[in-house]
Amino acid sequence: MAFSRPLVSSMLLVCLLFSFSDAREILVGGKTDAWKVPSSESESLNRWAGASRFQIGDSLVWKYDANKDSVLQVTKEAYASCNVSSPIAEYKDGNTKIVLDRSGPFYFISGANGHCEKGQKLIVVALSPRSGFISFSPAASPSEIEAPAVAPTSSATSLKGGLMVVLASLVVGMVLF
Ligand SMILES: *[C@@H]1O[C@H](CO)[C@@H](O)[C@H](O)[C@H]1NC(C)=O
């Protein structure tokens, strides 16, 4: 084996560090038919988002009928005015996955005619895993975000995945040593 002990040890350490922030895929609204005009305030996606916790590296997944709807990532201004004319990105494949690649707010609206005006819109705030707190840029003060502040929820699933990786790393380490 050409590996030196320090090298293997640092590789294990890196595995350990990353295993606790493993990225998740999060289904928007928590179910497959959630990307639609909400029939009541309690069905609003921002209410769902406010009760969820999003971290950098997590992916949002939308499931919808590609013939009837789409997902537009837009600026804060376009979100507020439901302006669908020049989105940052447009997705209409019915199975859209977007990685939250930075901290801060992400704004999404429906591209279907009139849907955004009827409340089919979503703000997701990605947290930096290290701080665990929202670091708002001056352009986005908490009062401008419709969704309530993100409540810390259990990250048991992610922790369990992390432990599996730790165990796997230890086994690999024992074999190599
Ligand atoms: C929508 O956004 C585009 C591009 O930013 C802008 O040119 C247009 O005037 C906006 N439309 C409305 C109705 O605000």
The ligand as a Gaussian input file, in Angstrom:
#p B3LYP/6-31G(d) Opt

LIG

0 1
 C      -40.731000      42.737000     -16.169000
 O      -39.319000      42.650000     -16.159000
 C      -38.720000      43.118000     -17.346000
 C      -37.228000      42.827000     -17.264000
 O      -36.697000      43.156000     -16.010000
 C      -39.030000      44.607000     -17.527000
 O      -38.442000      45.071000     -18.709000
 C      -40.529000      44.795000     -17.564000
 O      -40.841000      46.159000     -17.618000
 C      -41.184000      44.154000     -16.346000
 N      -42.631000      44.206000     -16.511000
 C      -43.432000      44.699000     -15.575000
 C      -44.896000      44.614000     -15.870000
 O      -43.012000      45.155000     -14.524000

